[in-house]
Amino acid sequence: MTFTQSLAAAWQKNNSLLCVGLDPDPAKFPAHLKGKPDAIFEFCKSIADATADLVCCFKPQIAYFAAQRAEDQLEALIAHIHANHPGVPVILDAKRGDIGSTAEQYAVEIFERYQADAITVNPYMGKDSVDPYLAYPDKGVILLCRTSNPGGSDLQFLDVGGKKLYEHVAELVATKWNTTGQCALVVGATFPGEIARVREIVGDLPLLVPGIGAQGGDVEATLKAGRTATGTGLIINNSRAVLYAGKDENYAQASRQAALASRDLINRYR
């Protein structure tokens, strides 16, 4: 199946719009994992195994692995998820953005080395910098649109011919770039008004929504603004509140309870 097909199937099978972000920080690991050479893999694997039936996808952030020289553990983690939870797609959060020849190598890295099902991409170098990812039609390409950080307004709110720049990106992706139906957009939960505007522009295009949980996004407002008529269309990411729910050897079960609470809260407003 393609990424979008797998995502739609997971929305239905797991009755979930929740995405668990896998951002492993060894300083926050339970004591029994600290110092182990494969601690990052073990930590993330246990949480993935504990929550896989509660999510629509997982989203490892590549910087957390690369900073610890743990790219091999990232490869092993994605392979583990595919082997043991084949209905749950993996978004590799890398936010790549470079000229086409370099982007070709990034696409090989993400889709062939790591075997990710989707990638986050910065669109602000234009279509030719995105084309190498679109050349993998079974993969998802999730483009930054209206990000959750306060500084996003520095550029994303600039006027471009009578519309905001983020609105232009949304329209461009939905109408001209999404020729194979593999695109999605990143729109932060901290800006529900902009989620509603993007949904108005792009129709049923999937939206990856970071910013709930530790970042304080309003779940009810996010659902009201961004859900489609069928009650789907959203990939609502929760990272720290799920990952670090537990502090001891039962951390994975604590993460499961946090993920269950997050999924059920989201479903309350679907």
N, C-alpha and C positions, 0 to 999 in steps of 0.2 A: 504494500500500500504506500501511497505518497504520504508526506507529512500531514497535509491537510486532512486526508482521509483517516489517518491514524488518530489525529487530534479529535475529529468529529466522533469517531468510534469510542474514544476514551471519555469524552464528555458524557456520552450516553451510558456506556457500560458501568463506569464508576460514579455516575450521577454527580459529577464534580467539575467545577471550573478552577479548582485550586492547582497551582503549580508550586512545587516545593523547590526553592532555590538552594543549591548545594554550594555554599561559600565557606569552606572549611578553614577555620582559624585555629591552629594547634594550641595557642595560648588559652583557648576556651574549652579544650577537650577535657573529658573526665580524666582523673589522675591515672587510672590504670592503662590509658592509651598513650600517655605522654612518654616520648622517647622511643617508642616502637618505630621501626623503619617503615612500616606500611600503615601507620596510624591514620593517615588521611583516607586511604582506601577503606580501611576497616570502619572508620567513623561514618563515612558517606554511604558505604554499602549497607551497614546496619540500619541507617535511617531510610534508605531507599526500600529495603526489604520490609520495613515496618509500616511504610506509608503508601506503597505502590497501588493498593486497591482504593485509595482515597483521593488520588490525584488524576489530573488530565495529562500532566507531563512533569518532567524534572528539568531543572535549569542549572547545571554547574557553571560557575563563573571561572573562566580560565586563569585569571590573574592569581586567584588563591592557590592554584596548583603550581603555576609557573614560579611564583615567588618562593616556593618551598622546594624547587627542583623536583616536583612531583608529577611531571607530565605523564610518566609511565603509569602512575596510579590513576590518573584521569582516563587514560586509554583503558585500563583494566576496569574502572568503574562503569564506563559506558558499555563495554562489552558485557559486564555482569548484568546491567539493567536490561540490555537487549536479550540476553540468554534466559534470564529468570522472570522478566516482566515484559514480554514482547509486545504487549498492547499499549505500552506507555512510551511515547516519543521523548527524545532527549534534545533539548535546545542548548547548544553551547553558546553561552553569553560571552562573546569576544569583542563585539562592537568594532569590527574591522572596518577600515576605510582607507584605501590607497589607490594609486593608479592601476590601470587594468592589468599590466604584466605582473605586478606584485600581488594584486588581488587574485590572479590565477593561482599563485602559490598558496595564498591563504585558503582558497577554496579547496585545494588538494589537502592541505593540513586538516581543515575542519571536517570535510566529508569523506576523505579517503584514509587519512591517518587515524583520526579520532572516531570516525564513523558516526558523527552526530547526525541527527535527523533534521536539524535546523540551526541557523546561526543568526545572531543579531549583527546588523550592519549599519554603519554611519553613511547616510546617502548624500552628504553635503559636498562630495566631489563629483556627483553627477552619475548619469546612467552608465557610462563606460566603466566606472569603478564598481558597479553592481553586477554588470553582465556576467562576469565569471562565476558568480554564485547562482545566477539564474540559469546557467548552462547545465545545472543538475536539476531537471524538472521534478524529480521525486522528492527533493529536499525543500525545506521551508527557508524563506529569506525574510527576516523580521527587521524592518527598517525603523530607525529612530525617527520619531515625529514630534511628540510633545513630551519631553522627559520630566521626571518627577523632581529633579533638583531645582532649587530656587534660581540658580544662575542660567537655567535653560531659557528664561525670558530674554536674556541679553541678545540672543540671535533669533530664537524661534518666534518672537513677537514682532519682528521687523515687518514693516509694511512692504508688500510686494505687489504693486499694481492693484491696490485696493483690498488686498487680503493679507492675512498674517502668513509669515513664511511657513509655519507648521501646517496651515491650511493648504498652502500650495503643494507641500510635500505629500500630504494625504491625497489630494486630488491627482497628482502626478502618478503616485504609486498605484492608486486604484484604477486609473483609466488607461495609462500608457505602459506601465512597467509590469503589470500583473497579467501578462498575456498567457501564462501557463497556470494561473490560479494558485501560485505557490507563495504569494506575498502576504505579510501581515505587518502591523505597525505597533510601535511602542508608544503608549500614552500613559502618563503617570496618574496614579490614583489620587495624588494630592491636588489635581485640577479637574474635578468632575465636570465643570462647565466646558472645558476643552474636550473631554471625553465625548460629551454629547455632540459637540460640533463635529468632531472627527467621525463619529458614527453617522451623522447626517450626511457627510460627504462621501463616505466609503461604502455605505450599505452594510452588507453582512461580512465584510472582510474581518478576519480575526484580529483582536487587539490584545497584545501582551501588556498587562497592567501591573507594573511594580508600584510599591509605595504603601501597601497596607501593612499592618503589624507594626514593626519598630518605627517605620517612617510616618505613621499616623494617618494614613489615608482612610476615608470614610467608606466602609463596605456598602452600606445602603445607598449612598449617593453614587458610588461607582456602578453598582448594578442598575440603578435607575437610569443612569446616563448611557451606559454602554452595552447592555444586553440586547440581543436581537429579539425578533418577534417570537422565536422558538425558545427563548430563555438561555441561549448559548452565546457564542461569539467572543467570549472573553477567556483569557489565560491570566488568572489573578495570582500573582506571585507573592509568596510569603517565605522569607528566608530565615532570619535570625530568631524570630519568635518560635519557629518549629525546631530549628537545628539545636538550639541551646535551651530547650525547655527542661532538660534534665542535666544533673551535674554528677551523677554517679554511674555505676555499672548498668543501671536500668534506663540509661539515657534514651535508647531507641524507643522503648515503650512510652516514655514521657513525650517524645517527639510525635509518636502516633496519636496520643491523646490531644496534643496541640493541633495537629493536622486535622483530626476529626472535628474538633471544635471550630476550626477555621472553615473547613468545608461546609459544615452545617450552618454556620453563620452566613456564609455566601448563599447557600440554598434557601435560607429564610427569605431572601429578597429577590429570588429569581422569578 
